Amino acid sequence: MNHEMFWLPLFVSFAISAFLLSLIIFFGRFLVLPDKRKSKRHLHRAGILRFGGIAIIVSFVSVLVLDKNLIITQPLMAVLIASFLILVIGVVDDVKQLSWREQLFFQFFIVIFVYIMGVRLDYVTNPFGGIFLLDGFFWQGVGLVFSVAWIVFLMNAMNWVDGVDGASSGIAIIGVVTIFFLSLRPEVNQPPVAIICAALIGSILAFLFLNFYPAKVLAGTSGSMFMGFILGITAIFSGAKIATTLLVLAVPIIDAIWVIGERLKAGDSIFSPDKRHLHFRLLDLGWSVKKICFFYYLVTAVVAFIALNTRAMGKSLTLLLVALIMLGVYTFIKRKTAAFEK
Protein backbone atom coordinates (compact mmCIF):
# COMPACT_ATOMS: atom_id res chain seq x y z
CA MET A 1 0.00 0.00 0.00
CA ASN A 2 1.24 3.48 -0.89
CA HIS A 3 1.62 5.28 2.43
CA GLU A 4 2.02 8.64 0.69
CA MET A 5 -1.73 8.67 0.11
CA PHE A 6 -2.13 9.01 3.90
CA TRP A 7 0.89 11.12 4.87
CA LEU A 8 0.29 13.77 2.21
CA PRO A 9 -3.24 14.77 3.31
CA LEU A 10 -2.06 14.74 6.93
CA PHE A 11 0.83 17.14 6.31
CA VAL A 12 -1.08 19.37 3.90
CA SER A 13 -4.09 19.70 6.21
CA PHE A 14 -1.72 20.44 9.11
CA ALA A 15 0.00 23.19 7.11
CA ILE A 16 -3.27 24.76 5.93
CA SER A 17 -4.78 24.61 9.41
CA ALA A 18 -1.67 26.13 11.02
CA PHE A 19 -1.60 28.92 8.43
CA LEU A 20 -5.30 29.74 8.89
CA LEU A 21 -4.95 29.66 12.68
CA SER A 22 -2.09 32.16 12.52
CA LEU A 23 -4.28 34.45 10.40
CA ILE A 24 -7.23 34.05 12.77
CA ILE A 25 -5.09 34.92 15.79
CA PHE A 26 -3.40 37.86 14.06
CA PHE A 27 -6.40 39.46 12.38
CA GLY A 28 -8.94 38.35 14.94
CA ARG A 29 -7.92 41.03 17.39
CA PHE A 30 -8.82 43.67 14.79
CA LEU A 31 -11.72 42.14 12.86
CA VAL A 32 -13.52 39.79 15.26
CA LEU A 33 -14.82 40.25 18.76
CA PRO A 34 -13.14 37.85 21.17
CA ASP A 35 -15.26 35.61 23.37
CA LYS A 36 -16.27 37.47 26.55
CA ARG A 37 -19.25 35.32 27.47
CA LYS A 38 -19.46 33.87 30.95
CA SER A 39 -20.42 30.24 30.48
CA LYS A 40 -21.12 27.83 33.31
CA ARG A 41 -19.94 25.01 31.07
CA HIS A 42 -16.51 26.28 30.03
CA LEU A 43 -13.41 27.20 32.03
CA HIS A 44 -11.58 29.08 29.27
CA ARG A 45 -10.18 32.50 30.06
CA ALA A 46 -12.21 35.42 28.74
CA GLY A 47 -10.99 37.23 25.65
CA ILE A 48 -9.79 34.19 23.68
CA LEU A 49 -10.91 33.88 20.07
CA ARG A 50 -13.43 31.08 19.52
CA PHE A 51 -12.91 30.60 15.80
CA GLY A 52 -10.41 27.74 15.64
CA GLY A 53 -13.12 25.60 14.08
CA ILE A 54 -12.83 27.67 10.91
CA ALA A 55 -9.24 26.49 10.39
CA ILE A 56 -10.08 22.87 11.24
CA ILE A 57 -13.04 22.62 8.87
CA VAL A 58 -11.63 24.65 5.97
CA SER A 59 -8.32 22.73 5.95
CA PHE A 60 -10.13 19.39 6.21
CA VAL A 61 -12.60 20.11 3.40
CA SER A 62 -9.94 21.66 1.14
CA VAL A 63 -7.63 18.65 1.37
CA LEU A 64 -10.40 16.14 0.66
CA VAL A 65 -11.69 18.10 -2.33
CA LEU A 66 -8.20 18.32 -3.85
CA ASP A 67 -7.02 14.78 -3.00
CA LYS A 68 -6.60 12.82 -6.25
CA ASN A 69 -6.73 9.48 -4.40
CA LEU A 70 -10.19 10.14 -3.01
CA ILE A 71 -13.39 9.77 -5.02
CA ILE A 72 -16.04 12.25 -3.90
CA THR A 73 -19.09 10.02 -3.64
CA GLN A 74 -22.58 11.34 -2.88
CA PRO A 75 -22.34 10.50 0.86
CA LEU A 76 -18.92 12.14 1.12
CA MET A 77 -20.13 15.23 -0.74
CA ALA A 78 -22.98 15.43 1.76
CA VAL A 79 -20.47 15.29 4.62
CA LEU A 80 -18.43 18.12 3.07
CA ILE A 81 -21.55 20.26 2.62
CA ALA A 82 -22.65 19.46 6.17
CA SER A 83 -19.20 20.47 7.45
CA PHE A 84 -19.62 23.87 5.81
CA LEU A 85 -23.09 24.24 7.35
CA ILE A 86 -21.68 23.39 10.79
CA LEU A 87 -19.02 26.04 10.23
CA VAL A 88 -21.60 28.72 9.42
CA ILE A 89 -23.97 27.81 12.26
CA GLY A 90 -21.12 27.51 14.74
CA VAL A 91 -19.69 30.92 13.88
CA VAL A 92 -23.15 32.49 14.18
CA ASP A 93 -23.50 30.91 17.63
CA ASP A 94 -20.05 32.10 18.70
CA VAL A 95 -20.94 35.66 17.68
CA LYS A 96 -24.63 35.93 18.62
CA GLN A 97 -25.30 32.88 20.82
CA LEU A 98 -28.09 30.76 19.37
CA SER A 99 -30.59 29.21 21.77
CA TRP A 100 -30.27 25.49 22.49
CA ARG A 101 -33.47 24.92 20.52
CA GLU A 102 -32.02 26.66 17.47
CA GLN A 103 -28.77 24.69 17.75
CA LEU A 104 -30.64 21.39 18.10
CA PHE A 105 -32.86 22.19 15.11
CA PHE A 106 -29.85 22.85 12.88
CA GLN A 107 -28.07 19.74 14.16
CA PHE A 108 -31.03 17.51 13.30
CA PHE A 109 -31.41 19.24 9.92
CA ILE A 110 -27.76 18.61 9.04
CA VAL A 111 -27.72 14.99 10.22
CA ILE A 112 -31.00 14.10 8.48
CA PHE A 113 -29.58 15.68 5.31
CA VAL A 114 -26.49 13.44 5.35
CA TYR A 115 -28.70 10.43 6.13
CA ILE A 116 -30.87 11.12 3.08
CA MET A 117 -27.70 11.43 1.00
CA GLY A 118 -26.54 7.95 2.03
CA VAL A 119 -24.68 8.27 5.34
CA ARG A 120 -26.54 5.65 7.35
CA LEU A 121 -26.29 2.43 9.30
CA ASP A 122 -27.29 -0.47 7.07
CA TYR A 123 -26.14 -3.12 9.53
CA VAL A 124 -24.72 -3.57 13.01
CA THR A 125 -22.15 -6.05 14.26
CA ASN A 126 -23.52 -8.93 16.29
CA PRO A 127 -21.47 -9.30 19.54
CA PHE A 128 -21.81 -13.09 19.19
CA GLY A 129 -20.53 -13.08 15.61
CA GLY A 130 -21.67 -11.97 12.17
CA ILE A 131 -23.76 -8.93 11.33
CA PHE A 132 -27.40 -7.96 11.64
CA LEU A 133 -28.85 -6.31 8.53
CA LEU A 134 -31.15 -3.34 9.08
CA ASP A 135 -33.42 -4.18 6.17
CA GLY A 136 -37.18 -3.98 5.92
CA PHE A 137 -39.35 -0.98 6.78
CA PHE A 138 -39.17 -1.38 10.56
CA TRP A 139 -35.42 -1.95 10.85
CA GLN A 140 -34.67 0.82 8.37
CA GLY A 141 -36.66 3.11 10.66
CA VAL A 142 -34.59 1.89 13.59
CA GLY A 143 -31.45 2.60 11.56
CA LEU A 144 -32.66 6.12 10.78
CA VAL A 145 -33.43 6.94 14.42
CA PHE A 146 -30.17 5.46 15.68
CA SER A 147 -28.01 7.09 12.96
CA VAL A 148 -29.46 10.55 13.62
CA ALA A 149 -29.46 10.21 17.42
CA TRP A 150 -25.90 8.83 17.36
CA ILE A 151 -24.39 11.74 15.44
CA VAL A 152 -26.43 14.48 17.16
CA PHE A 153 -25.48 13.06 20.56
CA LEU A 154 -21.77 13.04 19.69
CA MET A 155 -21.97 16.62 18.40
CA ASN A 156 -23.27 17.75 21.77
CA ALA A 157 -21.06 15.46 23.86
CA MET A 158 -17.90 16.83 22.23
CA ASN A 159 -19.21 20.37 22.59
CA TRP A 160 -19.86 19.85 26.30
CA VAL A 161 -16.49 18.22 27.06
CA ASP A 162 -14.77 21.23 25.46
CA GLY A 163 -14.76 22.96 28.83
CA VAL A 164 -11.01 23.02 29.40
CA ASP A 165 -8.22 23.92 26.99
CA GLY A 166 -7.18 21.00 24.81
CA ALA A 167 -9.80 18.51 26.02
CA SER A 168 -12.02 17.96 22.98
CA SER A 169 -9.25 18.30 20.39
CA GLY A 170 -6.96 15.83 22.19
CA ILE A 171 -9.73 13.27 22.62
CA ALA A 172 -10.76 13.75 18.98
CA ILE A 173 -7.24 13.09 17.68
CA ILE A 174 -6.97 9.84 19.65
CA GLY A 175 -10.38 8.82 18.35
CA VAL A 176 -9.53 9.61 14.74
CA VAL A 177 -6.17 7.80 14.97
CA THR A 178 -8.02 4.74 16.28
CA ILE A 179 -10.48 4.78 13.38
CA PHE A 180 -7.56 5.35 10.98
CA PHE A 181 -5.86 2.10 12.02
CA LEU A 182 -9.19 0.29 12.20
CA SER A 183 -10.09 1.27 8.63
CA LEU A 184 -6.87 -0.27 7.30
CA ARG A 185 -7.48 -3.69 8.80
CA PRO A 186 -8.06 -6.43 6.20
CA GLU A 187 -11.56 -7.18 7.47
CA VAL A 188 -12.52 -3.50 7.11
CA ASN A 189 -10.28 -2.42 4.19
CA GLN A 190 -11.44 1.18 3.82
CA PRO A 191 -8.50 3.27 2.49
CA PRO A 192 -10.83 6.22 1.68
CA VAL A 193 -11.81 6.37 5.36
CA ALA A 194 -8.11 6.31 6.28
CA ILE A 195 -7.50 9.29 3.96
CA ILE A 196 -10.37 11.16 5.61
CA CYS A 197 -8.90 10.38 9.02
CA ALA A 198 -5.42 11.48 7.95
CA ALA A 199 -6.76 14.86 6.83
CA LEU A 200 -8.62 15.16 10.13
CA ILE A 201 -5.55 14.33 12.20
CA GLY A 202 -3.52 17.04 10.50
CA SER A 203 -6.16 19.75 10.78
CA ILE A 204 -6.95 19.03 14.45
CA LEU A 205 -3.31 18.49 15.48
CA ALA A 206 -2.29 21.95 14.25
CA PHE A 207 -5.16 23.37 16.28
CA LEU A 208 -4.23 21.39 19.42
CA PHE A 209 -0.79 23.01 19.54
CA LEU A 210 -2.49 26.40 19.97
CA ASN A 211 -5.43 25.11 22.00
CA PHE A 212 -3.53 23.34 24.77
CA TYR A 213 -3.43 25.21 28.07
CA PRO A 214 -3.02 28.15 28.10
CA ALA A 215 -4.99 28.33 24.85
CA LYS A 216 -4.38 31.01 22.25
CA VAL A 217 -7.49 30.03 20.29
CA LEU A 218 -10.60 27.94 21.00
CA ALA A 219 -12.48 25.54 18.74
CA GLY A 220 -15.75 27.37 19.32
CA THR A 221 -19.12 25.83 18.64
CA SER A 222 -18.22 25.06 15.02
CA GLY A 223 -15.03 23.20 15.93
CA SER A 224 -16.33 21.11 18.81
CA MET A 225 -19.58 20.20 17.04
CA PHE A 226 -17.67 19.32 13.88
CA MET A 227 -15.35 16.98 15.78
CA GLY A 228 -18.33 15.12 17.25
CA PHE A 229 -20.06 15.06 13.86
CA ILE A 230 -17.09 13.71 11.93
CA LEU A 231 -16.26 11.07 14.54
CA GLY A 232 -19.81 9.78 14.29
CA ILE A 233 -19.61 9.81 10.49
CA THR A 234 -16.26 8.00 10.26
CA ALA A 235 -17.56 5.33 12.65
CA ILE A 236 -20.33 4.62 10.14
CA PHE A 237 -18.02 4.86 7.11
CA SER A 238 -15.52 2.42 8.63
CA GLY A 239 -18.00 -0.43 8.74
CA ALA A 240 -20.46 0.51 11.48
CA LYS A 241 -17.76 0.39 14.18
CA ILE A 242 -20.04 2.02 16.72
CA ALA A 243 -18.76 0.00 19.70
CA THR A 244 -15.19 1.09 18.98
CA THR A 245 -16.17 4.76 18.84
CA LEU A 246 -18.27 4.40 21.99
CA LEU A 247 -15.20 3.04 23.78
CA VAL A 248 -12.79 5.67 22.47
CA LEU A 249 -15.19 8.51 23.33
CA ALA A 250 -16.05 7.05 26.74
CA VAL A 251 -15.08 10.25 28.58
CA PRO A 252 -17.32 12.74 26.71
CA ILE A 253 -20.14 10.21 26.27
CA ILE A 254 -20.33 9.15 29.93
CA ASP A 255 -19.86 12.76 31.03
CA ALA A 256 -22.82 13.78 28.85
CA ILE A 257 -25.01 10.91 30.09
CA TRP A 258 -24.14 11.64 33.72
CA VAL A 259 -24.83 15.37 33.39
CA ILE A 260 -28.11 14.80 31.54
CA GLY A 261 -29.21 12.44 34.32
CA GLU A 262 -28.27 14.97 37.00
CA ARG A 263 -30.16 17.74 35.22
CA LEU A 264 -33.27 15.60 34.78
CA LYS A 265 -33.10 14.58 38.42
CA ALA A 266 -32.94 18.25 39.44
CA GLY A 267 -35.74 19.22 37.05
CA ASP A 268 -33.44 21.39 34.93
CA SER A 269 -33.23 21.59 31.15
CA ILE A 270 -30.74 19.05 29.81
CA PHE A 271 -29.21 21.81 27.70
CA SER A 272 -28.78 24.43 30.43
CA PRO A 273 -25.06 24.97 31.15
CA ASP A 274 -23.91 24.24 34.69
CA LYS A 275 -20.95 22.99 36.72
CA ARG A 276 -21.92 19.33 36.91
CA HIS A 277 -19.35 18.27 34.30
CA LEU A 278 -16.38 16.12 35.30
CA HIS A 279 -13.82 18.84 34.66
CA PHE A 280 -15.53 21.10 37.21
CA ARG A 281 -15.60 18.26 39.75
CA LEU A 282 -11.90 17.60 39.26
CA LEU A 283 -11.07 21.29 39.57
CA ASP A 284 -12.94 21.36 42.87
CA LEU A 285 -10.61 18.57 44.02
CA GLY A 286 -7.62 20.76 43.21
CA TRP A 287 -6.66 19.32 39.82
CA SER A 288 -5.00 21.64 37.30
CA VAL A 289 -6.28 22.07 33.75
CA LYS A 290 -3.24 20.22 32.37
CA LYS A 291 -3.74 17.33 34.79
CA ILE A 292 -7.40 17.03 33.75
CA CYS A 293 -6.43 16.96 30.07
CA PHE A 294 -3.76 14.31 30.56
CA PHE A 295 -6.24 12.22 32.56
CA TYR A 296 -8.73 12.46 29.70
CA TYR A 297 -6.02 11.56 27.18
CA LEU A 298 -4.83 8.59 29.25
CA VAL A 299 -8.31 7.11 29.66
CA THR A 300 -9.04 7.64 25.95
CA ALA A 301 -5.73 6.12 24.83
CA VAL A 302 -6.13 3.05 27.07
CA VAL A 303 -9.65 2.26 25.88
CA ALA A 304 -8.58 2.97 22.27
CA PHE A 305 -5.83 0.36 22.61
CA ILE A 306 -8.33 -2.11 24.04
CA ALA A 307 -10.79 -1.33 21.24
CA LEU A 308 -8.18 -2.07 18.58
CA ASN A 309 -7.21 -5.38 20.17
CA THR A 310 -10.57 -6.93 21.05
CA ARG A 311 -13.41 -8.38 19.04
CA ALA A 312 -17.11 -7.52 19.21
CA MET A 313 -17.95 -9.34 22.45
CA GLY A 314 -14.77 -8.06 24.10
CA LYS A 315 -15.65 -4.50 23.11
CA SER A 316 -19.14 -4.83 24.59
CA LEU A 317 -17.81 -6.18 27.89
CA THR A 318 -15.06 -3.55 27.99
CA LEU A 319 -17.59 -0.80 27.30
CA LEU A 320 -19.75 -2.02 30.17
CA LEU A 321 -16.72 -2.20 32.48
CA VAL A 322 -15.51 1.29 31.50
CA ALA A 323 -19.01 2.70 32.02
CA LEU A 324 -19.25 1.15 35.49
CA ILE A 325 -15.79 2.43 36.45
CA MET A 326 -16.50 5.93 35.17
CA LEU A 327 -19.86 6.09 36.94
CA GLY A 328 -18.14 4.92 40.11
CA VAL A 329 -15.56 7.68 39.70
CA TYR A 330 -18.32 10.25 39.17
CA THR A 331 -20.16 9.12 42.30
CA PHE A 332 -16.96 9.18 44.37
CA ILE A 333 -15.97 12.65 43.15
CA LYS A 334 -19.49 14.00 43.66
CA ARG A 335 -19.54 12.82 47.27
CA LYS A 336 -16.03 14.08 47.94
CA THR A 337 -16.72 17.55 46.52
CA ALA A 338 -19.99 17.68 48.46
CA ALA A 339 -18.03 16.91 51.63
CA PHE A 340 -15.60 19.75 50.83
CA GLU A 341 -18.49 22.17 50.37
CA LYS A 342 -19.74 21.33 53.87
N, C-alpha and C positions, 0 to 999 in steps of 0.2 A: 504493500500500500504506500502511496506517495504521501509522506508526512507533510510536505510543503502545503498541501491543500488545507491543512489545519493550522500550521504555524503562521502562514501568511495572513489569513483573516484575523488571527489573534493579534499580531504585531501591528497591522494596519489599523484595526479598531482601537487599539491602545493609543497609537499615535494621534489619531483623529480626536479621540476623547480627551487626551491630555491637552491638545491644542485648543479645543473648544472650551475646556475648563479654564485654561489660562486667560482666554478672552472674556469669559463670563466673570471671572474674578476681577480682571482689570477694568473692564467697561461697566461692570455691574454697579460699582460705586457711583458712577455718573448717570447711568441710564435707567437703573432698576432700583426700586425701593427694597432695602434689605428687610428680612423678616424680623418684626418687632412684636409679634403676637405672643401673648402669654398663654401657652397651652399647658393643660394639666397632664398631657400625655407625653410631652417631650421635655428633655432635660438640656437641650442645646442652648448655648449662650445666645442672647438677643443680638441682633445686628448681623447675623451670618446669612449670606445669600442662599436661597432655597431652590436654586435653579440648576443643580447638578444633573438632574434628570434629563435636561435638554441635551447635554453632551453624551450621556449614556445612550439615549434613544437614537439621536441623529447619527452617531458613529456606528451603532449596531445596524440600523436600516441601510445606511450608505454602503457598508461593506457587503451586506448580503445582496443588495441590488447589483453591485459591480462584480461580484464573484463569478468568474466564468465556470467554476466547478459546480455551481449550484443552479438547479433548474427552479425557476419561480413558478410553482404550481398554484392552483387556485387557493388551496388552504393557506399556503405560505404568503401569498399576496394579501389574503385577508388578515393575517397576523401583522404584516407590515403596515397595512392601513390602520388596523386597530392600535398599533403602537403609536402612530401619529396622532390618533384621536386621544389616546391616553396622555400624550404630551400636551396637547391643547387644553384638555380639561384640567390636567394637573397644574399647569401654569396659571389658568384662570383661578383655580382654588387657592394657589399660593399668593395670588395678588388680591383677590376679593373675598376669599373664604366662602365656598359653596356650603350649603347646608348638607347634613348627612343624607337627607332624602334625595337631594339633587345628585350627590356623588353616587349613591346606590343606583339611581335610575340610569345614569350614564354607564356605570359598570355593567349592569344587566344588558343594556342596549349593545354595548361593545361585545360582550361574551356571546350573546345570542346571535349577533352578526357573524362572528367567526364560526359558530356552530352551523349556521345555515350554509356557510361557504365550505364546510367539510371538515372542520376541526372538531372531532367528536369521538366518544368512546364507542367502538363497535363490539368490543369484547373486554372481558376482565379475566385475569389469571385466577385459576382455581388453586387455592392453597394446597389441595390434595393431589394436584397434578392436572395438566391440560388447561384448556381455556373454556370460558362460558360465553357463547355468542349472544349478543344483545340484539337478536332479530325478532321480528314480529312486532305488531303495533304496541303491545304493552311494554315489552322490554326496550323498544326504541324510545318510548316515553320515559322509562327509567333512566336510560342512557342520557337523554336530553337533560333531565332534572339534575342528575349527578354531575354531568359535564359542566353545566352552568354554575351550579352551587360550588363545585370544586374550585373553579378558577376565581369566582367572585370572592370566595372565602380566603383564598391565598392572597389575593390583592389586598384585602383588608388586614390579614394577619401580618403581612410584611410591612404594611403601612404602620400598624400599631407597634411592632417591635422596633421600629426606627426611632426609638426614644432617646438613645444615647449614640454619640458619634461612633461611626464604624460598624454598628450592630447589623443592620439589614444588609449592607453591601458585603460584609465579610461572610455572613451566613449564605448569601446568594451565590458568592463565588464558589464556596465549598459545594453547594448544591449543584451548580452548573458543571463543575469539574466531575462530580459523581455521575451525572447523566452523560457527560462526554465519554467517560470510560465505559459506561454501560452500553451506550449506543454502538460501540465498536466491537462488542462481544459477538462471536459467530452466531449465537442464537437470536440476536437482535439485528445486527448487520445494517445499521442505519448511518452511513457516512454523511448524508445531508444533515442529519440531526447533530452529528459531531461538528460539522462546519458551523452550524448555528450556535452551538455551545462555545466554540472557539472564539467567534466574534463577540459573544456575550462576555466571556472571561476577560478579553482585552479591554472592552469598553468599561466594565465595572471595576477592573483592577486599577486602571488609571484614576478612576474616581476615588477608590478606597485610599490611595496615597494622600489625597487631599481631604478626605472625609474622616480619617482616623483622628482620635482626640489629640490635641484640640483642633477641631475641624475648621477648614478655611471655606468650605462650601458644603451644603447639605443636598441630599437627593431631592427633597421636596416631595409633594404629593405625586407628581408625575414619575419621579424616579422609583420611589418605594412601591407604588402600585404597579408600575411596569415590571419590576423584578418579580413580584408575586404572580403577575399575569404570565410572564414568559416561562417561569418555572412550571406553572400548571400546564402550559401549552407543550413544552418539551417533554414533560412526563407522558402526555398523550401521544406525541409524535414518536417517542422512543419505544413504542409497543405497549402502551397502557401500563407503564411501570408506576402505578399510583402508590403502591406499598413502599417502594424505594423512596419516592419523594416525601411521603408522609414521615418516614423515618428521618430523612436528612433534615426536614424542616420541623422536627419535633419541638424545638424551642419556641418558635413563633406560633405554631399551631396549638400547642398545649397552653401557652400563655393566653392566646385568644380565647380558647374554650374556657379556661379558668376565669378570666375576666368577665366574659359574657355570663357565666353562671353566677358570679358574684353580683353583677349588676341586676340580673333577673331576681335574685334572692332579695336584693335591697329595694326592688321596685323601680330601678332606674332604667333609662333607655340604654340599650346595649351599645349604642353609638356615642354616648356622652363621654367625653374624655375625663379621666380621673387618675388617681395614683395607685390603682390596684395592680398595675403591671409588675412583672418580676423585677425589672430594673429599679423601680422605686423601692421595692421591698429590700433589695440588696443594698441600695444606697443607705437605707435606714439602718442597716446592720454595719455600716461603716466601710463598705466596699467602694473602691474608686471606679471611675468610668472605664479605665483601661482594664482593670481586673474583671469587671463585668463582661466586657467584650471578649477577653481571652477565655473566660468561662463558657460563654456562648460558642466560641469557635471550637473549644475542646470537645464539648458535648456533641456539636454538629459533626466534627471530624470523626469522632469515635463511632457514632451511629452510621455515618457514611461508609466507613470501613466495613462495618458489620453488614450493611446493606449490599455492598459489592461482593461479599463473600458468603452469603447465605441464599438459599432458595426460597420459594414462596412461603412454605410453612414456617421456615426459620424467621423470615421477615415478619410474619404475622405475630409470632410469639415474642420476637424482639420488640416489636412496636407496642405490644401489650405491656411488656416489662418496663420499657422506657416510660410509657404513660404512667404506670403505677409509681415508678421512682420519682418522676417529675411532680406528680400530684402530692406525693409524700413530702417532697422538698417544699412545695408551695405551702402545705399545711404547717410544716415545721416553722418556716420563715414567718408565716402570718401570725402564729402564736408567739414567736419570739419578739417580733416587732410590736405586737400588742402588749407584751409584758414590759417592753422598754417604755411605751407610751404611758403606762401606769406609774 
